[in-house]
C-alpha cells in the first residue's frame, strides 16, 4: 500500500535533530490549544459572556486551523517547510499577544480564532513534511517522538499558566504564552531541508544546448529545429487554450487537486475526518459524562482525564514497535479506530469506576494510534511530490466535517439530553469508518499476497 519513490532518504542522521526541533515547536505552540479554558474562560466570564461565546471562539479556531489547508500545500512547495513553520510560530505569537489586550469577545475571535488557528494550521503539515523528507522505515517512530513532545508539554504548560494567572494576572499570563510560542522559531532554524533529487527539464536542456551552439551568431541546425517547433507549439496553445483554462490547470497542479480523482484517497481523508470529529466531540463531553452520567466527583473526573492523557503520551512511542513489525500506517489507524469504538461502547453500557479507568487507558492508547498515523497514512498513499497537497486536502475535509457532522453531534446531545446517546452517535461514525476501510484493506492485502506468491513460485518447466 505504501507508495515507493526513487528518492533516497538517510532514515536518521540529521533527521533526528529535525525530530527534536519539531518536538520543541510542538511543545511551545500545539499545547496552547489545551489551555484555552484555563486562560480565557475566566476572562470571558468577567466580560459577562456565556458558554456559547467560548464555543464559538474554539469552533472558529478549528475552522481556521483546518481551512488553512487550502493554502498550506502551495505554501510548502513555494517557501519550504522551514519558512512555513516559522511563519506559523510568528502568527501564533502575534495572535496570543492580541488576546492579552482584549477588552471585548470579538478581540479573542480575531486573535485566538483566526491568527492562532491559522498559525497552528501552518505548523502541523510543514513540520511533518520536514520529518517525512528524512525518514522512510523509521518514519513512524520519528513522528511519534515529535508528537510526544506536545504530550509532555500538555502536562507542564497548565502549571506555568496557573503560576502566571495567580501571581501576575491574565494579561501577563497570555503574554508569557505568546513569548513561549516564539521559541518555536529556535526549533524552526534546524528544519534543514533535505536536498531533493535533480529533475532534468529536457526541453530546457535542449534549448540551452542550442544556445551554446549558436554563440558564433549563426543558427545551428538544432537551434532551427527548436525555434520552429516552439513557434508551432505556442501558436497551437494560443488557439486551443483560453486564459481561464490555463489558470485552472495551474491551480489544479499547484494544489494537487488531481488527488481527488482517486476514490481511495477520498475514503482516507473522509474516514480520518470522521474519526477526528468523533474525537473532538468525545473530548468535549467526557468530563460531563463522568460527572453527570457516571456520578463521579471532581477528583475522580480529574484522575480519569489524567489517565487518558498519560496513556496517550506513553503510546506515542508505539511506532517503535509497529515500524519494526512493518505494519502499514493505515492498518494501525484502523485498529485504533476499532479500539475507540469498543471503548465508547463499554462506557455507554457501564458506569463502574474500575471499568471507566480501564476504558480511559484504552481510550488514550487508541487515540494515540489515530493521532500519530493520521498524516502517516496520507504519506503512505501519496507520492512525495503530492504529499503537501494531500495534507492540505485532508485538513480541509476535517474542517468541513467538523462544521457539519460535529454540529450534528452537538444537536443530538442537546435534543436527547443524554451523554450516552451522544456516545452512540460517535460509535456510528467510527463504525462507518471501520466498515468502509476493513474490506478494502483486506482486499488489497489479498492481492499483494497473491502477487508475492507469483514471484516466489518457481517457473514451470516446459516438457521436451
Order of alpha helices (4+ residues) and beta strands (2+ residues): alpha-alpha-alpha-alpha-alpha-alpha-alpha-alpha-alpha-alpha-alpha-alpha-alpha-alpha-alpha-alpha-alpha-alpha-alpha-alpha
